Structure formats: structure tokens, C-alpha cells
Amino acid sequence: MVSLTNETKSYNEIFKKLYYNLYSNSNSSRAETIISDLSKLLLCKLADDKIYNGKLINEYLNNELDIEDSLIFLLKNGFPKIQAYTENFSLDEKALKSALSEIKNINLHNAPAQVIGDAFQALIGPKIRGDKGQFFTPKNVTKSMVKIVSPKPTDTILDPACGPGGFLTEAFSFIKNNFSNEEITGKFIGIDKDKDLAYFATALLEISTKGRSDVKNANSFEHLIEMWDNKENSEIADVILTNPPFGSKIGIKDKDILKRFSFGHDWLFDKEKGKWQKLNAVTNSQDPQILFIELCIRMLKPGGKLGVVLPEGVFGNKNYGFVWDYIRKHGEIFALLDCPRTTFQPSTDTKTNILFFKKFENSQERSINETALVSVALNCGHDKRGKTYTSTGEAFPDDFEKIANDFLTNDKKLWVECFLKDYYLVPRYYYNYVQQHQKQENTITFKELVENGFLSIRKGHEIGSDAYGTGDIPFIRTSDINNLEISNDPTNSISEEIYNQYADLQSLEEGDILFVFDGRYRIGNTSILTKYNKKCVVQSHLKILSLSKDSPYDPYEFLYLLNLPSVKEQIRSLVFIQSTLGTLGERINEIRLPKIDITSEWIKKIEDFKETIEMRALLLNKIRKFEHKYEL
């Protein structure tokens, strides 16, 4: 049998041909149907290579054996637990043989598992999980999480939403590389309710762990309940690594499942006791990621470790406070890692962070460590389109590997130890707080400026879309604030009548600064009102910042400081993401500006900045006189 080179490119080409062969010849163009056939073909090939050295598939391709005595036989005898042999292929035999010919010269049993897994993930990852709230975890994130948790050769490692088995494959590789002199006696258990992905994971884990894995095609919640009902010990894992499905659109509504979980009930915050209380009522629906947190904690052995990817909304939403009360009751948060927004793009725009948790050794242990190590990854190795190289051929920077190596070697140069608040656990918030605390002698916060009467902060208003296009007075929205400029859309302009309803409420003056407060990507964008554009109405997602005459800053100094890289980084750290939308909340008061050392150089810099802004405002005002509105 021909042995292919280990280079990823070679495998990528082989599997790309295989996938598109299936795509072209399948009766369905649905990715799930194609993956089903692909998974079963992989299992056939793996069983044949392992047991018969490729003999049965060659005989099938040469018309010496029919499908029952070759492919179905291989599925039935090679993987009797997964019942794949009971299902028909969607491809006809001609298409099956054409697809098998693409991989006939690869010995899957002896193939480099990491390379094969990477090749398939790159090929099919974006195609199959989005509608189910699940997305393949990028390899660099998977690898980093494994390093931070650091599994041992004796550990039983579980992923209850395993997909193609990336965490388990990476965990095995980590153990093999770091404990080369020790026998691997632990188990690698995967659970996934998608049968095709369960088949797929079975094949890839069989390649990598050489029989040490066990993949179950099951609903993890039902599987855990079945263990409870059978009086089995559900604390089975030393390590859990997972990226569960998330999203309210796929909420769990099955009352039989919900009633068995604490997080399947309604919770109420008890103000007197200062903590959340579980109610008897079963909730109507619960987001899957919330139930998965409880599932993982209950399946961990005492002293076991968990690494889980979660949407940022869990970390920064007070309504999820009951989750953190439950977590702290059962163990300690030992690390939090902030992920860039682009981490799971282009598959999903959901902002995520990673929780690392260690379960208490025994039920009596309640000495909760309120501090945790926190780190922030600003770069994830690809852009929002998933490209890993720039147009000039340079690799996009990747912080995950550096952060994980720093944790593993115990250098902790990229981590800070923070005291965690009760229910706000967005990692970059704490990371920024520690950094800014060290600079507080030479800075002043928004809160201090307000308390001293130097600054007022007020909110804009919503006027309703019916008012759009009723006149010529600008209605300024978040999308209109770019590059320190207000570039309003004339189609949203309003009438004099509507303007008069809000003019006194907003009291806009020349020198007021508009600050994007809520939204998707523009939070922190700013612009200044001039004599040319001060007559307008401002949207509610904008804050109006007004400085008093005795303020230590004039408006242009203030605007300049708000756009310093150090201040922009602060603002990023103070924004909490709920689903795909972000907000500053009351944390706007924590923005810390440097105190000014008035020098001739500083004065010249601000004069130049002011002149540039004012000149542009003058030119924009001239240009608008040439505009003529009409409807298409």
C-alpha cells in the first residue's frame, strides 16, 4: 500500500477530492447527508486497514465482493456499537466506488491522526454545525485549553459535545508528547447526539488513540440522567474539555430533562442573603450551554478539572448570577481566558471566553479561592473571514499558544491574578483593572470628573423610524460616527417639529462629544459637535459628554485623549458582549484618562488636532451644499 507524505497539503488535496466527489454524486447536496456517507466510508476504510490490510475494499472495487460482504460487513464487525451498518448509503455503488478510489492508497490505521483531523476540520468545519449552535473549535484554541488543564496519562478525559473529537485527539497528543516514558492508561470518552459526527469522531479517535477511545452517539443530558436512574456513579471524568452548543434558538425545552437539573429550574436573587435561590418551578426553556455547565461539574470526579468555551453573555450578565453561585459552591475558578471576537468567525460572530474550573476534592471543602489567573488573547491567528495569512503572505498573529505555554511553564508573564467580583467575570475587565490600578496616580476617571462637576454624561433618545426622512435635520446614529467625524445619512433626517421635541432634552452645544455607548463594533467611537452640525438629535446608543468651563480638559483635549490607544484598549476591556451586541453599562465611569502635563509640545499638538477637525467640519459643510436629495 502506498504511504502518503505527512504534509497536511497532501491530505487536504485527497480529502477535498473525496468530499467534492461525494457532493457531486450524492442524491442530496445537504452537508449533513454528505458527512454521513463520508463518516461511514472512513469507518469502512479504517476497519479494513486495521483488520484486513485493505483487502476487502480492494475486492469491492474490483467487483469481487458485493456491498453487503464488504462495506456493511466492515461496519458491522469493525464498529458493532455504533450501528452504522443498519443505515443505507445515500450514494449508489458507482459513486461509492468512485469516492473510495480517492482514499484507497491511504492506510488510515497508521496515518498521522493530527494531520487527517486538521484536513477534515478545514474542509467540513464551516459546512455543518452552524444551524445546531455548534462550531468546530479552532485547533490553536483546543491545543491551548489542553495545555492549561494539563491531563495526565491516567486521566479519563471526557468531551460531552465532542463533534469530530478534536479535544480528545489533542489531549492524547499532549499526554503522549509530555509523558513519553509513561503508559497511557486513561480513557478518552466522547459523546455527541449527531450520529454522523459520532461516527466521524469514532474513526478519527480510533486512528489517534489506537483503541483507547469510546464515542457514544447520545444526548449528553439523557445519558447523564440514565446513569442516575441506573444508580451509576456519574462522576466519571478527571478532565472535561468541551465547547458545547450555545444559543437561545436551540434552547432545551424537554421538561423531563429540565426537571433533573438545577439549572432547569427558575432562580430568584435573594437580596437579603445576597445570593441566588433555586425555585421549585421548572423553567420553560434553558440555553444548552447553561445546562452543559452543570452537566460537566456533575460528571467531574472530585479534584477534576474543566475547560469550557462559553459565550461572553454568561460571564457578564447579572441574570446568570445563579450559574456562578453554583460553580463556586462546587469548586474554584482557577483561570479565565478572554478570546478575540474573531475566534469562531466566519462561522459565528458570538464573542466567547474560556472558563477553567477545578472541582472540590470533597463535599465538605468550602474554602473558596476568590482569586483567579486571568489572561487576554487579542489575536487568534486568522481574520474574520477565516484567512490565516495577510495579503502580503504574513501569518496573522496568534496569542493562544503563547498564553498557554506561559501557563504551562508557570512563568505567568501573560497572566494576572485578580480578585473576582460576584457576578461580573469577563476576563479582560479584570486584566484591564489590574493594569489601570497601577497607573491611577497619574490618571483620573470619568466618575471623578463627574463628581467634581467637570463632566456631565447624558443619553440620547429614540425617535422611531416613522420620523425618518421627514425633514433636513440630522438624526445621529452609531453608524454615523466614524474617524472622528459625523457623517449622517440624509434618509434619516427629521423635521423641525420632531427636532423641537428633543432639543431641550438633549441641550446640545458646540464642543459636546458624542460617544458610542452600545452596539456591535463601534463602541468607543467619538466625534465632536461643531457650529456646523450641533443642530441635530442624537440616538439613545450614544452618550453626550459635556465638559464644564472649569474642567481640567477642553473639549478637543478630551476628544484627543479618548482616542489614545491606551484609552481605546481600556474601553474594549469595559465592554461586555451579550450575544452579538455589546454595552459599556455603568462601567463607562471607570474609563481612566491621563492627567495632562501642559507643555509647549502638548499645546501645539492639540492646536494642530483642533485645526484639523475644524477644517474638515468646514469642508464637509461646504460639500453638503452641493447635495441634492431625491428618491430612486
NORSUL-V753100 format. One line per field, one symbol per residue. phi: phi as a letter, one per 40 degrees, with the letter a starting at -180 (. if undefined). psi: psi as a letter, one per 40 degrees, with the letter a starting at -180 (. if undefined). burial: # if it has 24 or more other ideal C-beta (glycine too) atoms within 12 Angstrom, else .. A space follows every 10 residues. Layout:
phi = ???
psi = ???
burial = ???
This chain:
phi = .cbccccddc cdcccccccc ccccbccbcc dccccdcccc cccdcccccc bbfgcccccc ccgcbccccb ccccccccac ccgcccbccc cccccccccc ccbccbcccb ccdccccccc cccbdccbbd cbgbbdcddc cdcccccccf cbdcccbbbc acfcgccccc cccccccbbc cbccbcbbbb bacccccccc cdcccccccf gcbabbcacd cccccccccc gccccbbcbb babccbhccb dcbccccdcc bdccbcbbcc cccgacbccc ccccabcdcc ccccdccccc cdgcbbbbcb ccdccbbdcc dcccccdccb ibcbabbcbc ccdbcccacc cbbbbbbbcd cacccbcccc bacbabccbb gacccgccbc ccgccccbcc cccccccccg cfcbbbcbcc cdbbbcdccc ccccccccbc cbbacddccc ccgcabbbbc bbbgccccgc abccbcbdcc bafgbbbccd cbcbccccdc cbdcccfcbd gcbcbcbbib bcdhcbabcb ccbccabbcc cbbbbbcccc ccbcdccccc ccbcdccdcd ddcccbcbfb bbacfccdcc dbbcccccbc ccdccccccc cccccccccc cccccccbca cc
psi = hhhiiehddd dddddddddd ddddeieieh dddddddddd dddddddddd defedddddd defdiiddec ddddddddgd defdeeiiie iidddddddd ddedehgdde ihdddddddd dddedeeeed eeeiihhidd dddddddddg iideihhhhe gebefddddd dddddddefd eihheiihhi hhehdddddd ddddddddef eeihhhgihd ddddddddde fihegehdhh higiiihddf ihehddddee ideeiiihhh ddefiihhid hhidihhddd dddddddeei iheiihhhhi iddddehdee ddddddddde aiheihhhii dedeiedieh hiihhhihii dieeheghhe iihhihhdie eiaeeeheii eeeihhihed ddddddddef dfdeiihihh idehfhdddd dddddddeed deihiddddd deedhihiia ihehedehee aehhhhidee hiffihgihd eeiiiddddd deddddfhih eihhhhdiac eeheiiiiha edeegiihie eiihhhiide ieiidddddd deeidddddd dddehhhhbe iiidaeedee hhiiihhhid dddddddddd dddddddddd ddddeeihii h.
burial = ...#...#.. ##.##..##. ###.##.... ########## ########## .#.####.## #...#.#..# #####..##. .#.##...## #...###### ####.####. ########## #####.#### .######### ########## ###.###### ########## ######.... ...#.##### ########## #########. .######### #####.#... ...####### #######... .#....##.# #####.#... .....#.#.. .##..##### ########## #..####### ########.# ########.# ########## #####.#### ########## .......... .######### ##...#.... .....#.### ########.. ...###.#.# ..######## ####.#.... ..####..## ...##.##.# #.#...##.. #.######.# #..#####.. .###...##. .#...#.##. #########. .######### .######### #######... ########## ####..#..# #########. ####..##.# ####.#.... .....#..## ..##.##..# .......... ..
